[in-house]
């Protein structure tokens, strides 16, 4: 098949855009089809975890995220002032007060940053990325759209996928303009569905999507309201459900445990939000305006596999779950980082198609863990005596240094490890952000999306193994006195350590496994 593009990405949200950027870094031609014409302003995730911050850091985008976080902090401070009218404004030249450190939550049980063991190696290894988290999903999408334009990604806004035919030779994708229905066929070698939880690609390709049915109805919104002083800020469990007020002015979230919504597709109205908020809070709050609102459930499902021939899935197209813990966006970003460089290598003939099998093998277990992590939170939040008793036990455990650190590591993603060959404890983990004597850090060496062979012992034998791999593997000799071990690291383009050792044993095998045998 003569292809118009190497890859068609269906869906131009954060996952689809990041995947497209990673494909372009790897040399693939890509087109993104997205039915929306602007960033979705519906309220969604308000923060990212450390693994996601690392991904952006390794592509040189951490300063942009830090700028967004500063604006988020200012909105939080405005909410605090609203809740405490007597709070005085700071004098000119006085630095803003930093909010109390927050390490996340589990089922609404707050984790105090003061109890976090910041010396834990998993947090230390993340470098500056560990300090960035308060970045809303809309801002992630905006930054990725800018990066996609810079990299030359073609994004066809206002266009949706309507069907496709796939065989061993490629994919013929049928797309149509939303405005007038005018259609065309786009030919590509591969199709990736990043088109959300109700993925058209997943359904048409016939992916099995097993899981558990929804039992709750949730709402999240930014509203104008009267009587908000009767609402307690933060997470609140009641006899009729749960609600959240904050951490920005007008933001509310409610959860009712009496079944899923009768009509998930219906528009969310002010009357519906008001009834839900009054029901779970007991407060006579009046919703006077709705800026943005969404309805959610705890439907939890995962595709049995992430690849069917020439069709792959990523993000919510591959897995859906409740939003508790804020794992959805982070899980999708991890999918895109894992798949992007692999698919680009296959497209460019630098790796066999079998490399793509490692995508499902590595990412499916992480997705399954996230589904169970969210299910456990639903069980703890139920307004029942048994759940309350269990919540008290978990809260006591979370109130210790060990407990807070455990939950924070899970939420932040720093404890995840892929099951890769090799006995060194770093193998399969996110690469430590080593600081070198020349002032650079490991993340600085990954901006171009290539693999990195890092020689920390100035050992010509290590560097010799990379001969023949050309531009695919960047070889750098550096000194890192603070970390005398190991002698070398092989870091994949997604920032995962593929090999680490005190000598060259196993390096040749790792290079051929991930980047082609004998440099081929």
N, C-alpha and C positions, 0 to 999 in steps of 0.2 A: 504494500500500500504506500502510495506517495502521500506523505503526511504534511499538513500545514504547520503543525507544531509537534514537538516531542511529547508534550504533556498538556492536557486540558484539566484545569482545576475548577470544579464546580463549587462555587461558594467563595465570596470575597470578604468573609469576616476575618478576625485575627489569625485563625488557623490556616485558612486558605491563602491569605496574603503572605504569612511567614513561610509556608511551604513553597509558594511561588518564588519568593526571594532566595530561599536556599537552593532551589533548582537552578535559578539564574547564576548564582555563585558557582555552581558546579558545571556551568556551561550548557545547560539545557534550554531549549526554547519553550516558552510556556504562555498560555493564555488563561486568564481567570474570567469566568462568566458569573455575574452576580446580578440578581434581579433588582436589588436596591440601587438607588442613584446617589445616596449619601449615607454617612455613618448612622447606624441605628441608634437613636437616642433613648430607646427603651432602657430603663434602669436595669443594670446587670451587675456583674462582679465589680466590687469597689477596690479590690487589692489583688496583688500577685504574690506568689510564694518565692522562696529563694532560688529554686531551680529555674523558674521563669526569668527572674532577674539575671541569673547567670547566663542564660541564653542570649539575652540582649547585651549584656556586658561583653560577651565574647564576640559580638559583632560591632562593638564600638558605640552602642546606643545607651549605655548606662547614664551619661550626663543628661540626656533628654528625659529619661525616666525620673531622675532625681529632681529635675525642674518641675515635672508634673506633681511629684510627691509633695514638694513645698507648697504648691497651691492647695493640695488636698488637706495638708496640715492647717493651713489658714482657714479653710472651710470648717474643719473640726473645731478650731478655736472659736469661730463665730457661733457655732452651735452651743459650745460650753457657756459663752457669754449670754446667749439667749436663755439658757436654763438657769443661769445665776445672774439675775439683773443687777445685783449689787457689785458685780465684778468691775474693777476699775480698769480703764485703758492704760496701757503702758506709756511711760513718758517718752518724748522724742529721743531717739538714739539708744533707747533701751532694747536689747534683743528680745524677740518673742519668747514667751515661756514654752518650753517643750512639754507636750502632753505626757502623762504618765506612760511609762513603757508598757507595751502590750505585745504579748507573744502569740496571740490568736485565741481561739476558743474551740471547745468541743461540746456540741449540743448546748451551746449557750453558757457553758461553764468557762468563765474568763481565766486566761492564763496570764499571770503577772510576769512581766519581763524582769522584775527584781528577783524572781526565783529561778531564772534561766541560767544554766551553767554555760556562760559565754566562752569558757575555755574548752568546751567540747570540740575535738578536732573537726567534726563535721561542719560546725559553724565557722571555726577559724579558717578552714580550707576554702570557704566561699569568698573570702576577701571582701572588697567593698560591696559586692552584690547583696550581702546579708543585711545591709542598712537601707535597702530600698524595697518598699512593699505597698505603700498607699498610692497605687496607680489604677484608676478606673479602666474598665474594659474599653470604653469609647476612645480613651486616649491611646490605648495600645493600638487600636484599629487605625486611628489617625496617623500615628507614627509609622506604622507598617505600610500604609498607603503611600506615604511620602517616600519611604525606602524603596518600595516597589517601582515607583516612577523613576527614581534615581538609577535603579538597576536595569531599566528597560523592560519591565514586565508589562505585557499588554493586558489591561483590565477592561472588559466590556461590561460597563454598568448598564442597568436597565435591560439586561438580557438573562434569560433563564434556560436551563437545560430542560428539554421536553422528552428526550429519549435518546437511545444509543444502540448500536449494534457492535458487538465485540467478537473478535476471533483471535487466533494465534498471531495474526499479522498486524493487529492494531485495533483502533476503535473509531467508528464513525459516530460523531456526536451531533444530535439535532438540537439546535438552539433557536430561540425566537425572541424578538424584541417585545418587552412587556407592553410598550405603548401601543403598538399596532399589530402585533402578532406576526410580523414579517419574519420568516424563518430561513435558516441556511444549515448546511452540513459542514462541520469542522472535522477534519481528519487528523488523528493523532496516534502516536504509538501507545500512549497510556492515558487513562482517565482516573482522577482521584476525586472522590466525593468528600467535600468538606462542607456539605450543604445542610448541616444541622441535624437535630434530633429526629426530624420527620423526613430524613434524607430521601430524595427521589432516586438518587444513584443507588443507595442501599436496597431500596425496594425493587427497582427494575433489575438489578443484578442478582436478586434472589438470595441475599445473605440471610442466614438464620439469625434471629435477634431475640434470644431467650432472656428471661429475667423475671422480676416480680412486679405484680400489678400495684397501682397507686392506692394509698389509704388515707391521704391527707389532701387538704386544699390550702395552698399558701398564696399570699399576695405580697407584693413589694411595690412601693410607689414613692414618688416625690409629690407632696400635696401642699395645698394651703388649707389650714384648718383653724377652727375656733375651739377653745377649750383644751388646748394641748397641755396646759399647765397641770391637768389632771393625770397626764401620762408620766410614768416614771421613765427616766432615760435608761438606755441600755436594754439588755435582754431580761424579759420578765415572764416567768412561768405562772400560770393561773389555773383555776379549777376547770376552765373551759378551753384552754389552749395555751398559746404563747404569743407574745408580741415584742417587737423591738422598736424603740424610738431613738433616732439618731443613726450614725454619728455626725450627720449634717442636718441643717435646718430642713424640716418638712419630710424627712425620710422615715417611712414606717414599713414594718413587715409584720404580717400576722400568719399564724398557722392554726388551723382547725383540724381536729383529728376524727371527724365524723364522715370520712369518705372523700372521694375525688369530686371535682366540680361536675355539675350536670352537663355543662357545655364548655369545653376547654377553648373553643374557637371564638366564643362571644367576646365582644369588646368589654374591657374592664371599666365599670362606671363608678362615679363618685358614690352613688348609693350603695353599690356592692362593697366598696372599700369601707364606707362608714359603718355598715351593718356588721362587717367582719371585725373591725376594730372595736366597736362597742361590745360585741359578743365576748371577745377574748379579754378585754381590759376592764369591762364594767364601767368605763368612763363615758359620760355623755359628750363625746367629741363630735363636732360637725365638720365634715369635709366640704370646703367651699370651692375648691379648685383642684384639678389633677394635672400636673405637669407631665408625668410619665408613670405608667403602671404596667405591671405584668402579673400573670397568674401562673402558679407552678404546682407540681405534685411531687411525690416521691417515687414515681415510676422509675424503675432501675433495670436497665437492659444493656446487653453488650453483644456485639456481633461475634459469632462463633469463631470467625477468622477475619483478618483485615485485608485479605487479598483473594480475588477470584479471577484468575487469568490476568488480563490486562487492566483490571479494575481494582482500585484500592480505596480504603476508607481511612479517614482521620478525623479527630475531634468528635463533636457530638454525633456525627454520622455513624461513628463506631461504638459509642457508648453514651447512655443518658442516665441521670440520677438526680436526686434533689440537690439544691445549691448549697446545702449546709457544709461549712468548712471551706467554701470557695475553691473547690478542687477542679471544677469543670474547665475553666479557661486554662489553668495550669496543665491539666492532663492533655488538652489539645495542643498546647505549645510544645510539650514533650514529644507528642506524636510527630509534629511537623519537623522538629529538629532531627529526630531519628530517621524519618523517611526521606527527607529532602536530599541529603548527600548520597544516600544509597541509590535512590531512583536516578539521580543525575549520573552517577557512575555507570549504571546499567545502560542508560540512554546513550552515553558517550562511548560505549563499548569498552569501558575500563574495568568492568566487573560482569560476571555472569548473572543471569536472572535469579539464580539461587541465593544471591545476596539478599534479595527482598524477603526471603523466608525469615531472616533474622528480625525483620520489622515486627511481624506478629509475635514471634518468639520472645522478643524483648518487651514489647509494649503491652501485650495482652495481660500478662500478670499484674502489671501496674494498674491497668484499668479495672481488673477484677478486684484488686485491693481497694480502690477508690469507691467502688460500688458498695462493698461491705462496710467501709468506713462511714459512708453516709447512712446506710441502713442502721448501723449501731446508734447513730445520733438520733434518728427518728425514734428508736426504741426507748432511749433515755428521756426524750422530751415529752412523751405521752403523759397526759394529765391523769395518771392512775397511781394508786398507792404503791404498787410494786415498782413502777418506774421512778417515782419520787425517792423511794428508799435506795434504789440502785444509783440514782443521780447523786445522792448524798455521799455514798461510798466513793464514787468516781471523783467527786469534788474534793473529798479529803485527800485522795491520792494525788490529784492534780495540784493540790496546794503545797506540795513538797518540791524541793529542788529536782529530785529524780523524776517525779511525775511530770512537772512542767517541762523539763528537758525532753522527756520521752514524747509527750504530745507535740511539742513544738518541732521536734525533728521530723515527726511523721507529717505534720501539716506543711512544713516548709519544703519537704521533698528531699532534704539532704541525706536521709538515711537509705534512699532507694539504691539498689544495686542490680545490674544486669548479670545474669549467669553466664559469664564468659570464661573461656579457657585461661588458666593461669592461676598460680597459687599466691601471688603477691596480694596483700589486702587492698591495694588501690585498684586492682583490675576490676572492671565493671562499674566502678564508682565515677562520680563526677570528678574531673581532674582538680587537684588542689591549686589554688591561685598563687603559685610560687612567686616570691619577690626576688628579683635578680640584682646583682651588684651594679648593673648599669642603670638601675632605676626603673626598668620595665617589669611587667608582671606577665604571667603565663597567658592571661586572657588577651593581652595586647598582640600575641603571636597568632591568634585565631581569627582575626578580623576578616581575612580573605576566604574563609571557609575551607581551607585545605587541612589535611592531616598534619600533625606535628611530631617529629622525632626529636626529642629533647635530650641532648647529651650533657649530662651534669658532671661527668668525670673526665671530659676532654679525652675520650677514648676513640681513636681512629677506627677500631674494630666495630664499634657500634655504628658509626657513620657509614662504614663500608656496606652494611646491610641494606642501606637505602639507595645505593647506586642502581640505576635503571628505573627508578620510580619517577624520575623527572619532577615535574611541577605538582604531581599528586601529593607528594610528601615533602613538607618543608623540614629541613634539617637545621637545627640551631644548637650551637654549643654555648652554654651559659653556666655561670657560677651562682650557687644558692647556698651560702654558708649556713643559713638558718635551718636548712633541711639537707643534711649530708646524705640522706638515703632517699631514694635509691640512686643507682648510677645513671639510669636513663628512664624515660617515659615515652611511650607511643600513644599519642592522644588523637582520637578520631575527630573528624570535623564537628561532630555534635558535642565535643568536650568530654567524652567518656574515655577513660584510660583503657586502652586495648592491650597494653603490655607494660610491665614495670619489673625491674630486676636490678640486682647488683652487678650483673654481667650481661653478656649478650645472649644467654640461653633463652630460646623461644622467640627471639625477635624476628628471625626470618619467617617462621611459621605465622606469626601474627601479621606481618606485612602482607604475605601472600593471601592470608585468609580474608583480609579486609580490602586490599588494594590491588589484587591480581598477582598470580604466581609469576615469579621471576621478572617482575616489573611489566608483565604483559597486560 
